[in-house]
Amino acid sequence: MKKIIRIVFYSAIVIAGIVFIVRTLTRSSPPAAVAQPPDLGRAPARVYGKIEPAGREVFVSPSVTRKVVRVNVREGDAVKRGQTLLLLQNDVEAAQLQVAQAKVESIRGALAISRDILKRKESLYAKNADTEYAFTQAKLQVELDMSNLALAEKEVDLVKAQLGQLELRSPIDGLIYKFDVRLGESLTTDDTSKIILGSADLWVRLSVEAFWTDRVRMGDRCQVFDSETNVLIGEGEVIAKAPYLGRRNFRTEDDQERFDTKYMDVILKLDEAGIHVPLGLSVVAVLPPPAPAEKK
């Protein structure tokens, strides 16, 4: 019995000592720091975008489906507004133009004759050597020939317009970024992405999430990276901000991105170092942190 009492007594002493030590350490230790969430408003923002020509791409396609019979340019060429890019098959229209022009010449000849007859009829009628009916008929014939000539000339203009549709011309001064056309193939009205033109100057169209829009300022300098390789492409300057928010038509690799997130289009003009990147390249731009608030 005495042995049990001694064991209980020593155990109580040990427990009391442990409690004393724990309380002493707790009182002497500083309070644990509360973890603070990161201040995203102070961190650099990474936003996605695409390389495109200044003023956006221009897609050239025919208004009718025809076979390509002549190619005048190739990818990388600089073109002027109105310069011929290619010629589509136009044998039928060329023949129709010849017929329409021949018709015009024929009616012009007939008009010359009817005018000569009208002059003689007018002279005879003035001398009472011919009837009023003959003079009136000659006058009506001239008016009919003039009307037929105007109609025939309009037919010539119509055929020329049809021929013009078969000669694809550049609508702008710029570069040919894509020309996926081969001699002899049929080019259809749905082939809207085979011929792409644009300005020689490039910019980046950034899709800035609504959360970051207050971070974008005109004139800001941003670094631009390839979104696939993370290689630095160059730098650029913010030159335009869309006055509205909309939904973007492409998605990134970010799993946290929501479908209902709204974005603002921001235009970033690339410096000379970045103008040789391919059109349509997906890029990431790093927006600078906000400027520090001024002390009052």
Backbone bond lengths (Angstrom), bond angles and torsions (degrees), N, CA, C in turn:
res aa  C-N    CA-C-N  psi(-1)  N-CA   C-N-CA  omega(-1)  CA-C   N-CA-C  phi
1 M - - - 1.465 - - 1.522 111.14 -
2 K 1.319 116.40 -42.51 1.446 120.34 178.33 1.525 110.60 -63.36
3 K 1.330 115.73 -34.37 1.471 118.97 179.79 1.523 111.23 -63.98
4 I 1.314 116.44 -40.58 1.479 121.18 -179.38 1.522 109.83 -66.61
5 I 1.338 115.87 -39.48 1.465 119.60 -179.37 1.524 110.15 -64.26
6 R 1.355 116.22 -40.97 1.463 119.02 179.09 1.535 111.56 -63.43
7 I 1.366 116.08 -40.21 1.474 119.65 179.88 1.522 110.77 -62.89
8 V 1.358 116.16 -43.96 1.468 120.18 179.91 1.518 110.21 -64.46
9 F 1.321 117.61 -39.56 1.459 122.46 -178.25 1.523 110.67 -64.08
10 Y 1.345 117.13 -49.17 1.470 120.35 -179.69 1.537 111.68 -65.27
11 S 1.348 116.50 -36.96 1.477 119.67 178.12 1.516 111.43 -62.20
12 A 1.357 115.89 -40.72 1.464 120.04 179.08 1.511 110.95 -63.18
13 I 1.385 115.27 -38.99 1.460 119.15 179.58 1.545 110.31 -64.34
14 V 1.334 116.41 -43.08 1.468 119.99 -179.91 1.522 111.45 -63.02
15 I 1.323 116.74 -45.32 1.477 120.78 -179.25 1.523 110.47 -62.10
16 A 1.361 115.51 -42.09 1.465 118.90 179.57 1.521 111.31 -63.58
17 G 1.343 116.29 -36.78 1.471 119.27 177.68 1.514 112.69 -66.25
18 I 1.323 116.96 -41.24 1.475 120.64 179.16 1.523 110.42 -63.23
19 V 1.342 116.42 -43.84 1.469 120.35 179.50 1.512 110.39 -61.29
20 F 1.315 117.07 -41.68 1.466 121.48 -179.73 1.533 111.18 -62.83
21 I 1.340 115.89 -44.24 1.474 119.84 -179.29 1.531 110.94 -63.82
22 V 1.348 117.33 -44.18 1.468 121.34 -179.11 1.519 111.07 -61.59
23 R 1.347 116.81 -44.66 1.460 119.85 179.71 1.518 111.68 -63.91
24 T 1.339 115.82 -38.71 1.463 119.51 179.63 1.520 111.23 -63.55
25 L 1.346 117.36 -45.16 1.471 121.01 179.40 1.522 112.00 -65.40
26 T 1.337 117.02 -38.32 1.470 121.11 -179.72 1.526 110.94 -63.82
27 R 1.332 116.42 -41.33 1.456 119.63 -178.29 1.523 111.75 -70.37
28 S 1.345 117.02 -33.33 1.465 120.04 -176.58 1.520 113.61 -83.39
29 S 1.353 120.27 -19.92 1.466 123.71 -178.31 1.521 110.44 -80.70
30 P 1.355 117.55 141.87 1.474 119.42 176.75 1.523 110.18 -68.91
31 P 1.315 118.06 154.49 1.466 120.06 178.92 1.526 111.01 -64.22
32 A 1.312 113.96 143.13 1.474 119.52 -179.24 1.522 110.04 -62.50
33 A 1.347 115.85 135.48 1.470 120.56 179.87 1.516 110.56 -71.45
34 V 1.306 115.39 137.40 1.463 120.60 178.03 1.523 109.15 -82.92
35 A 1.325 116.00 125.85 1.460 120.01 -178.66 1.517 110.26 -63.92
36 Q 1.329 116.24 128.52 1.450 121.89 179.66 1.527 109.89 -99.88
37 P 1.326 117.60 137.30 1.468 119.06 177.10 1.520 110.95 -65.81
38 P 1.329 117.94 148.06 1.469 120.24 179.98 1.520 111.21 -64.06
39 D 1.313 116.14 144.12 1.464 122.18 178.66 1.525 108.90 -85.25
40 L 1.353 114.81 93.47 1.464 119.03 -177.81 1.526 111.48 -64.79
41 G 1.317 116.50 -25.82 1.451 118.89 -179.46 1.517 113.06 -67.53
42 R 1.335 117.53 -17.24 1.454 120.89 -179.95 1.514 112.88 -101.27
43 A 1.328 117.68 -7.70 1.467 121.53 -175.95 1.527 110.43 -89.96
44 P 1.336 117.59 150.59 1.469 120.02 174.23 1.526 110.46 -61.56
45 A 1.314 117.13 139.04 1.466 121.78 -178.86 1.518 110.19 -100.52
46 R 1.322 116.82 138.03 1.467 122.95 177.04 1.526 107.78 -108.17
47 V 1.318 116.80 119.86 1.463 121.46 -177.59 1.523 109.14 -124.87
48 Y 1.321 115.44 149.28 1.457 121.84 -175.58 1.526 111.36 -93.66
49 G 1.328 114.90 154.86 1.454 120.61 177.74 1.515 111.16 -165.63
50 K 1.328 116.11 -174.59 1.464 122.58 179.59 1.515 110.26 -136.68
51 I 1.328 114.67 148.88 1.459 120.78 175.64 1.532 108.74 -79.71
52 E 1.330 116.47 132.55 1.462 120.31 176.98 1.521 108.93 -149.75
53 P 1.336 117.04 161.78 1.472 118.82 178.44 1.528 110.53 -68.51
54 A 1.309 115.44 151.65 1.464 119.43 174.87 1.530 109.00 -59.31
55 G 1.313 116.34 124.59 1.460 120.14 -176.05 1.512 113.35 90.63
56 R 1.359 116.84 0.55 1.464 124.45 178.06 1.532 111.54 76.77
57 E 1.345 114.26 168.80 1.460 120.32 -176.79 1.525 111.14 -73.64
58 V 1.332 114.44 156.98 1.466 121.58 173.49 1.521 107.17 -120.90
59 F 1.329 116.77 119.81 1.457 122.21 -179.29 1.530 108.94 -97.87
60 V 1.328 115.93 127.26 1.467 121.25 -177.96 1.519 108.27 -111.82
61 S 1.329 116.56 128.34 1.466 121.61 178.24 1.523 108.85 -146.80
62 P 1.329 117.85 155.76 1.473 120.16 -178.30 1.518 111.58 -77.02
63 S 1.317 115.56 158.09 1.465 120.47 176.85 1.521 111.58 -86.96
64 V 1.341 116.58 -13.82 1.468 121.50 176.47 1.531 107.83 -135.74
65 T 1.314 116.04 157.01 1.464 121.13 -179.98 1.525 109.48 -88.71
66 R 1.335 116.54 118.88 1.457 121.72 -179.72 1.528 110.05 -146.97
67 K 1.326 114.70 168.51 1.460 121.80 177.67 1.530 109.66 -85.39
68 V 1.332 115.96 141.81 1.464 121.54 178.96 1.529 109.09 -79.82
69 V 1.344 115.85 122.83 1.469 119.79 -177.95 1.527 112.18 -111.69
70 R 1.340 117.14 -12.40 1.465 119.33 177.54 1.521 109.56 -154.97
71 V 1.330 115.54 135.65 1.464 122.04 178.19 1.526 108.11 -118.71
72 N 1.314 116.80 125.89 1.464 120.95 -173.96 1.528 114.39 -106.30
73 V 1.337 118.08 -14.42 1.463 120.70 -174.10 1.525 109.52 -136.32
74 R 1.322 115.14 177.00 1.467 121.50 174.95 1.518 109.18 -146.77
75 E 1.332 115.78 169.94 1.461 120.53 -178.66 1.529 111.12 -59.38
76 G 1.319 115.24 138.52 1.453 120.66 178.68 1.511 114.07 93.57
77 D 1.344 117.69 -12.17 1.457 120.21 -179.70 1.528 110.69 -71.00
78 A 1.319 115.21 144.79 1.461 121.16 170.35 1.529 107.94 -87.91
79 V 1.321 116.85 133.48 1.460 121.10 -176.45 1.526 109.93 -126.69
80 K 1.335 114.23 156.91 1.452 121.67 175.93 1.520 109.49 -104.88
81 R 1.306 115.61 156.09 1.462 121.36 177.08 1.527 109.95 -58.40
82 G 1.325 116.78 127.29 1.459 121.87 -179.82 1.516 114.04 91.23
83 Q 1.330 118.05 -6.83 1.469 120.67 179.55 1.525 110.21 -69.72
84 T 1.354 116.11 138.40 1.459 120.96 -178.21 1.525 110.69 -73.42
85 L 1.342 115.63 128.18 1.463 121.71 178.17 1.525 111.13 -93.03
86 L 1.319 116.05 -44.90 1.464 120.85 -179.85 1.521 109.15 -159.84
87 L 1.330 114.41 166.34 1.464 121.11 179.25 1.521 108.99 -123.89
88 L 1.334 115.64 132.07 1.458 121.59 176.40 1.528 109.89 -96.12
89 Q 1.314 115.27 160.67 1.470 120.85 -177.68 1.527 110.04 -56.83
90 N 1.349 116.07 128.97 1.464 120.29 -173.60 1.526 112.94 -139.91
91 D 1.341 117.62 26.27 1.469 120.64 -176.69 1.524 111.62 -59.08
92 V 1.317 117.14 -44.34 1.469 120.78 -176.91 1.522 110.16 -65.10
93 E 1.320 116.49 -46.51 1.467 120.42 -179.04 1.528 111.81 -65.35
94 A 1.340 116.85 -36.51 1.463 119.99 178.05 1.520 110.50 -63.97
95 A 1.355 116.61 -40.83 1.466 120.27 177.72 1.526 110.72 -66.65
96 Q 1.341 116.33 -39.81 1.467 119.24 178.42 1.525 111.03 -64.06
97 L 1.322 117.40 -34.06 1.459 120.40 178.40 1.526 110.79 -66.71
98 Q 1.319 116.52 -41.37 1.464 119.80 178.30 1.526 110.78 -61.44
99 V 1.338 116.37 -43.12 1.469 120.35 179.29 1.522 110.39 -64.50
100 A 1.337 117.01 -44.57 1.461 120.41 -178.70 1.520 111.19 -64.68
101 Q 1.326 117.87 -39.77 1.465 120.58 178.42 1.528 111.40 -67.81
102 A 1.335 116.82 -37.39 1.467 120.07 176.90 1.523 110.45 -65.11
103 K 1.331 116.25 -37.49 1.460 120.47 178.01 1.519 111.14 -63.89
104 V 1.321 116.50 -40.05 1.457 120.80 177.99 1.524 110.72 -61.91
105 E 1.337 116.76 -45.32 1.463 120.14 179.34 1.515 111.40 -63.39
106 S 1.326 116.45 -38.07 1.465 119.72 179.48 1.529 111.24 -64.96
107 I 1.332 116.04 -43.09 1.465 119.57 -179.12 1.527 110.44 -69.51
108 R 1.333 117.19 -35.39 1.452 119.55 176.27 1.529 111.04 -61.64
109 G 1.342 117.07 -39.68 1.469 120.41 176.33 1.503 111.58 -63.66
110 A 1.348 115.48 -43.73 1.467 119.23 179.41 1.524 110.52 -64.48
111 L 1.334 117.55 -36.91 1.462 121.05 179.38 1.524 111.03 -66.07
112 A 1.328 116.52 -38.55 1.461 119.83 178.52 1.526 110.16 -62.51
113 I 1.329 115.77 -41.48 1.478 119.68 179.77 1.526 110.50 -66.70
114 S 1.357 116.77 -45.13 1.471 119.48 -177.61 1.535 111.02 -65.91
115 R 1.320 117.63 -32.95 1.459 120.00 176.35 1.534 111.20 -67.95
116 D 1.322 115.92 -38.33 1.472 119.75 177.53 1.523 110.23 -64.79
117 I 1.336 115.54 -41.59 1.477 119.49 178.44 1.527 110.10 -64.08
118 L 1.358 116.77 -40.13 1.457 120.53 -179.54 1.521 110.71 -62.05
119 K 1.336 118.19 -39.62 1.455 120.98 179.05 1.520 110.80 -61.91
120 R 1.357 115.59 -43.95 1.477 118.40 -179.99 1.524 111.50 -67.41
121 K 1.338 116.94 -40.77 1.459 120.64 178.93 1.530 110.68 -64.33
122 E 1.343 115.93 -39.50 1.456 119.73 179.95 1.531 110.56 -64.36
123 S 1.347 115.78 -39.56 1.472 119.49 179.93 1.527 110.72 -67.70
124 L 1.343 115.38 -42.45 1.469 119.06 179.83 1.519 111.08 -67.15
125 Y 1.312 116.82 -38.32 1.472 120.07 -179.00 1.526 110.70 -67.87
126 A 1.336 116.58 -34.52 1.461 119.81 178.03 1.520 111.65 -66.56
127 K 1.324 116.04 -28.33 1.476 120.76 179.70 1.518 111.81 -94.83
128 N 1.349 116.66 8.89 1.462 122.55 -176.94 1.523 112.18 59.09
129 A 1.366 115.74 26.80 1.458 120.13 178.70 1.514 111.67 -94.56
130 D 1.325 116.58 -6.09 1.475 120.59 178.80 1.521 107.77 -143.06
131 T 1.317 115.17 163.70 1.462 120.17 -175.18 1.525 110.82 -83.42
132 E 1.331 115.37 159.62 1.470 120.66 175.12 1.520 110.82 -64.97
133 Y 1.330 115.71 -33.45 1.475 120.02 -179.26 1.525 110.06 -62.87
134 A 1.335 118.64 -43.66 1.463 121.85 -179.83 1.527 110.72 -64.76
135 F 1.350 115.45 -39.75 1.474 118.86 178.20 1.536 111.24 -65.54
136 T 1.327 116.25 -42.32 1.472 120.70 179.67 1.520 111.13 -64.13
137 Q 1.324 117.19 -41.84 1.461 120.54 179.00 1.525 111.54 -62.68
138 A 1.328 116.61 -40.51 1.463 120.21 178.84 1.538 110.49 -65.01
139 K 1.343 115.80 -39.10 1.454 120.01 178.33 1.524 111.32 -64.91
140 L 1.326 116.49 -43.20 1.468 120.91 178.66 1.519 111.65 -64.27
141 Q 1.338 116.47 -34.56 1.462 120.04 178.95 1.532 111.36 -64.87
142 V 1.334 115.61 -39.93 1.464 119.26 177.49 1.523 110.22 -63.30
143 E 1.330 117.31 -45.14 1.470 120.91 178.73 1.520 111.30 -61.58
144 L 1.329 117.55 -39.27 1.467 121.24 178.18 1.515 111.28 -65.23
145 D 1.334 116.63 -43.78 1.464 119.77 179.08 1.535 111.39 -64.51
146 M 1.346 117.55 -37.51 1.461 120.59 177.53 1.532 111.19 -65.43
147 S 1.322 116.37 -40.28 1.463 120.44 177.61 1.531 110.95 -64.67
148 N 1.345 116.18 -42.85 1.466 120.18 178.50 1.529 111.57 -64.61
149 L 1.343 116.09 -35.47 1.461 119.73 178.94 1.533 110.46 -66.52
150 A 1.340 116.53 -43.51 1.469 119.59 179.15 1.518 110.86 -62.01
151 L 1.333 116.86 -40.27 1.468 120.79 178.73 1.527 110.93 -65.77
152 A 1.341 116.46 -42.02 1.461 119.97 179.81 1.530 111.37 -65.15
153 E 1.335 116.49 -38.06 1.471 119.29 178.09 1.529 111.25 -66.23
154 K 1.337 116.38 -35.94 1.463 119.13 175.59 1.527 111.08 -66.13
155 E 1.313 117.59 -35.14 1.467 120.67 176.14 1.523 110.62 -63.57
156 V 1.337 116.49 -38.18 1.466 120.17 176.46 1.528 110.28 -63.59
157 D 1.334 116.31 -44.34 1.468 119.94 178.77 1.528 111.35 -61.80
158 L 1.332 116.16 -38.39 1.460 120.32 179.86 1.526 111.29 -64.73
159 V 1.326 116.92 -44.41 1.460 120.40 179.96 1.529 110.19 -66.74
160 K 1.350 116.28 -38.37 1.464 118.95 176.97 1.529 111.21 -62.32
161 A 1.338 116.15 -38.49 1.464 119.79 177.24 1.521 111.09 -64.64
162 Q 1.332 116.71 -39.58 1.461 120.33 177.05 1.524 111.12 -64.28
163 L 1.331 116.00 -38.32 1.464 119.84 175.89 1.529 110.95 -65.60
164 G 1.331 115.74 -38.29 1.457 119.50 179.33 1.519 112.74 -62.93
165 Q 1.335 116.76 -31.97 1.456 120.46 178.05 1.526 111.95 -67.77
166 L 1.311 116.68 -21.23 1.457 120.74 -178.67 1.518 112.09 -92.23
167 E 1.325 115.95 3.01 1.462 121.23 176.07 1.525 107.50 -118.53
168 L 1.331 116.89 99.00 1.461 121.35 -177.02 1.518 109.96 -74.01
169 R 1.339 114.95 126.36 1.459 120.98 -177.61 1.525 109.82 -120.61
170 S 1.307 115.31 156.62 1.465 120.35 179.28 1.529 109.52 -73.58
171 P 1.332 117.67 129.32 1.468 119.90 178.55 1.526 113.22 -83.28
172 I 1.341 117.81 -6.61 1.465 120.98 -175.58 1.524 110.72 -142.90
173 D 1.321 115.21 167.07 1.464 121.80 165.03 1.530 106.93 -87.48
174 G 1.316 117.17 123.59 1.459 118.38 -178.58 1.511 112.59 176.58
175 L 1.338 115.52 -152.97 1.457 123.22 -179.19 1.514 110.67 -115.37
176 I 1.342 115.30 152.61 1.458 121.13 172.85 1.525 107.05 -92.93
177 Y 1.322 116.51 107.05 1.460 121.10 -178.90 1.527 111.20 -84.25
178 K 1.320 116.79 -30.44 1.465 120.48 179.30 1.524 108.71 -144.44
179 F 1.350 115.79 133.77 1.461 120.69 178.07 1.527 107.00 -144.95
180 D 1.322 114.87 76.66 1.466 121.51 -176.41 1.527 109.26 -91.55
181 V 1.328 116.35 65.18 1.466 122.36 -176.24 1.528 108.60 -131.24
182 R 1.328 116.48 135.89 1.461 121.58 179.41 1.525 110.42 -120.46
183 L 1.295 115.10 145.93 1.455 120.61 178.99 1.532 109.85 -62.43
184 G 1.316 116.83 130.47 1.454 121.47 177.91 1.513 114.56 94.62
185 E 1.328 119.08 -13.51 1.464 120.03 179.33 1.516 110.03 -82.32
186 S 1.321 115.90 157.70 1.459 121.06 177.22 1.515 109.06 -88.52
187 L 1.314 115.85 125.47 1.459 122.06 178.58 1.520 107.73 -101.98
188 T 1.327 116.13 122.38 1.462 120.91 -175.24 1.527 110.67 -102.75
189 T 1.323 114.43 167.08 1.463 120.13 178.90 1.523 111.76 -68.02
190 D 1.346 117.79 -18.84 1.460 121.51 179.55 1.524 112.48 -84.41
191 D 1.336 117.60 -8.33 1.472 120.96 -178.32 1.523 109.78 -81.10
192 T 1.337 115.51 70.65 1.459 119.84 -175.36 1.526 113.36 -88.40
193 S 1.330 118.04 -5.41 1.467 119.22 -177.88 1.523 112.70 -119.23
194 K 1.339 117.30 13.89 1.464 119.97 178.77 1.525 112.44 -85.25
195 I 1.322 116.56 -28.23 1.464 120.80 179.45 1.519 107.41 -124.27
196 I 1.344 115.92 113.72 1.467 121.23 -178.82 1.522 108.87 -124.93
197 L 1.317 115.62 124.76 1.454 122.72 178.63 1.521 109.54 -117.31
198 G 1.314 115.68 164.79 1.459 119.35 176.83 1.508 111.39 -178.00
199 S 1.316 114.60 176.48 1.453 120.71 178.66 1.523 110.44 -68.09
200 A 1.327 115.85 152.90 1.466 119.91 176.60 1.524 111.41 -70.96
201 D 1.328 117.39 -22.76 1.469 121.11 177.17 1.521 109.26 -84.29
202 L 1.351 116.00 139.94 1.459 120.96 -179.24 1.531 110.28 -110.85
203 W 1.315 113.82 152.74 1.450 119.99 170.16 1.519 109.07 -140.07
204 V 1.318 116.66 172.81 1.454 122.62 177.63 1.516 108.04 -113.36
205 R 1.331 116.29 127.95 1.462 120.43 173.66 1.530 107.23 -96.03
206 L 1.316 115.69 106.15 1.464 121.68 -177.95 1.526 110.23 -91.25
207 S 1.316 115.51 143.95 1.459 121.66 173.80 1.527 107.27 -107.34
208 V 1.312 116.02 97.19 1.458 122.09 -174.36 1.526 109.23 -93.53
209 E 1.335 115.35 119.97 1.456 120.21 179.83 1.524 110.56 -60.02
210 A 1.349 115.39 148.96 1.464 120.35 -175.90 1.524 112.06 -54.47
211 F 1.329 117.37 -31.20 1.461 121.14 -179.40 1.525 112.23 -61.76
212 W 1.366 116.29 -29.71 1.456 119.95 -174.30 1.524 113.71 -102.34
213 T 1.331 118.36 0.56 1.473 119.53 -171.66 1.528 113.04 -61.71
214 D 1.348 117.15 -30.55 1.461 118.04 179.91 1.524 111.91 -73.96
215 R 1.329 116.59 -6.95 1.455 120.91 178.71 1.523 112.58 -89.02
216 V 1.326 116.80 -10.52 1.466 120.93 -176.18 1.522 109.25 -93.94
217 R 1.316 115.80 121.53 1.460 121.15 179.40 1.525 109.62 -126.05
218 M 1.300 115.89 143.21 1.458 120.83 177.22 1.527 109.38 -58.47
219 G 1.345 115.32 132.48 1.449 120.36 179.69 1.515 114.34 90.21
220 D 1.337 118.15 -5.93 1.466 120.43 178.19 1.522 110.72 -60.53
221 R 1.330 116.17 144.61 1.458 122.55 175.93 1.531 108.64 -100.05
222 C 1.338 116.58 131.83 1.461 121.17 -177.99 1.526 109.93 -132.55
223 Q 1.319 115.68 143.75 1.456 121.01 171.21 1.522 109.24 -85.34
224 V 1.348 115.80 144.62 1.464 121.82 -177.69 1.526 108.84 -121.59
225 F 1.353 116.41 129.09 1.450 122.49 -178.28 1.526 109.94 -121.89
226 D 1.334 116.03 150.05 1.465 121.79 170.53 1.527 107.90 -66.04
227 S 1.344 117.07 124.86 1.460 119.46 -175.71 1.526 112.54 -69.66
228 E 1.338 117.93 -20.16 1.471 120.93 179.85 1.519 111.47 -85.89
229 T 1.319 117.66 -46.16 1.466 121.77 -173.68 1.521 113.15 -103.26
230 N 1.345 116.80 -12.05 1.464 122.35 -176.65 1.529 112.26 62.72
231 V 1.337 116.89 21.86 1.459 121.94 177.07 1.529 109.06 -81.71
232 L 1.322 116.31 136.09 1.464 120.78 179.39 1.519 110.20 -66.99
233 I 1.325 116.55 125.05 1.465 122.34 178.07 1.520 110.73 -90.94
234 G 1.293 116.58 -41.05 1.451 120.93 -178.93 1.514 110.41 163.21
235 E 1.299 115.64 -159.11 1.456 121.80 178.94 1.521 109.56 -127.09
236 G 1.305 114.26 162.68 1.450 119.52 178.86 1.513 111.11 -152.66
237 E 1.327 114.43 174.46 1.462 121.43 -177.16 1.520 109.79 -124.76
238 V 1.312 116.60 136.74 1.459 121.60 177.81 1.524 108.59 -69.69
239 I 1.347 116.09 120.09 1.467 120.05 -177.96 1.526 112.78 -117.24
240 A 1.345 117.71 -11.20 1.468 119.08 -178.57 1.520 109.74 -159.10
241 K 1.337 114.75 146.91 1.471 122.51 175.16 1.524 107.83 -132.22
242 A 1.339 115.97 131.99 1.462 119.31 178.02 1.525 109.55 -67.84
243 P 1.327 117.96 141.08 1.471 120.83 -178.72 1.523 112.97 -84.25
244 Y 1.323 118.13 21.36 1.464 121.15 -178.17 1.522 109.02 -149.96
245 L 1.319 115.78 165.53 1.457 122.93 174.28 1.515 108.74 -111.43
246 G 1.323 116.30 138.95 1.453 120.85 178.69 1.511 110.48 -144.75
247 R 1.329 116.16 177.78 1.458 121.32 179.03 1.517 109.05 -94.36
248 R 1.310 115.98 139.14 1.457 121.55 -175.87 1.518 110.06 -80.11
249 N 1.348 116.46 149.93 1.461 120.90 -177.48 1.521 112.89 -98.87
250 F 1.325 118.51 12.57 1.459 120.65 172.99 1.519 108.77 -144.36
251 R 1.337 116.24 156.87 1.455 121.43 -176.67 1.517 110.65 -115.79
252 T 1.331 115.00 157.67 1.454 121.52 179.54 1.525 109.39 -103.75
253 E 1.324 114.94 -173.66 1.465 120.31 178.71 1.525 112.13 -84.61
254 D 1.307 117.66 1.08 1.459 120.76 -177.12 1.525 109.94 -74.42
255 D 1.352 116.51 114.75 1.464 120.88 -179.10 1.524 112.29 -68.70
256 Q 1.345 116.81 -21.04 1.453 120.55 -177.29 1.529 112.28 -85.05
257 E 1.315 116.77 -5.53 1.469 119.55 -177.42 1.522 110.04 -69.52
258 R 1.309 115.70 137.39 1.456 120.64 -179.41 1.535 110.11 -100.07
259 F 1.324 114.55 150.34 1.459 118.88 179.94 1.525 111.81 -70.23
260 D 1.325 117.55 -26.33 1.458 120.18 -175.18 1.520 112.43 -93.88
261 T 1.343 117.61 7.15 1.460 120.22 179.73 1.521 110.34 -69.52
262 K 1.323 117.30 138.61 1.459 121.93 179.77 1.526 109.80 -100.10
263 Y 1.330 114.87 149.45 1.458 121.08 -175.50 1.518 110.66 -132.33
264 M 1.318 114.46 157.22 1.466 121.96 172.94 1.519 108.69 -113.52
265 D 1.326 116.99 134.79 1.463 121.27 174.42 1.526 109.45 -77.34
266 V 1.321 115.60 127.74 1.462 122.00 178.19 1.526 108.08 -127.09
267 I 1.322 117.07 130.37 1.462 121.84 -178.48 1.521 109.28 -98.73
268 L 1.326 114.15 127.16 1.463 122.10 179.97 1.523 107.96 -117.62
269 K 1.328 117.81 115.44 1.456 121.53 179.08 1.523 109.73 -81.52
270 L 1.340 116.08 123.00 1.458 120.21 -178.23 1.523 111.52 -76.43
271 D 1.325 115.69 146.41 1.456 121.33 173.26 1.522 109.55 -74.38
272 E 1.313 116.35 172.34 1.465 121.58 -177.41 1.524 112.26 -56.56
273 A 1.343 117.55 -33.25 1.466 120.60 -176.66 1.516 112.29 -65.00
274 G 1.332 118.21 -21.03 1.455 119.76 -175.24 1.510 115.32 -109.07
275 I 1.334 118.04 13.29 1.460 119.52 -173.31 1.525 113.33 -85.10
276 H 1.335 117.82 -2.12 1.459 119.64 -178.37 1.529 112.46 -103.15
277 V 1.310 118.58 10.81 1.458 121.34 177.52 1.522 109.21 -77.53
278 P 1.347 117.89 154.41 1.466 119.63 -177.47 1.525 112.76 -71.38
279 L 1.319 114.11 148.45 1.458 121.25 178.49 1.531 109.55 -65.61
280 G 1.318 116.86 139.73 1.452 121.54 178.01 1.510 114.71 85.37
281 L 1.339 117.79 0.83 1.467 120.87 -179.55 1.521 110.13 -64.84
282 S 1.336 116.12 133.74 1.459 121.09 176.49 1.519 109.04 -80.98
283 V 1.320 116.54 128.18 1.462 121.20 -174.81 1.531 109.96 -131.19
284 V 1.329 113.75 166.65 1.462 122.11 174.69 1.523 107.71 -125.44
285 A 1.315 116.44 130.26 1.465 121.69 176.57 1.518 109.22 -110.62
286 V 1.303 115.65 140.86 1.465 121.45 179.72 1.517 108.44 -101.29
287 L 1.330 116.13 112.13 1.459 120.50 178.08 1.521 109.04 -77.05
288 P 1.305 118.46 139.01 1.470 120.74 -179.92 1.519 110.96 -67.25
289 P 1.351 117.70 155.44 1.464 119.60 176.13 1.526 110.18 -66.55
290 P 1.311 117.22 158.50 1.466 118.89 -178.76 1.506 111.79 -64.47
291 A 1.301 116.01 152.41 1.468 120.55 178.68 1.523 109.47 -67.45
292 P 1.328 118.27 142.61 1.469 120.27 179.93 1.517 111.14 -64.80
293 A 1.325 114.03 143.69 1.465 118.94 -178.67 1.523 109.67 -67.60
294 E 1.324 115.42 140.69 1.454 120.72 179.54 1.527 110.79 -74.06
295 K 1.330 115.79 138.23 1.466 120.73 179.07 1.528 109.58 -79.17
296 K 1.301 114.43 136.25 1.468 119.48 179.32 1.530 109.50 -87.91
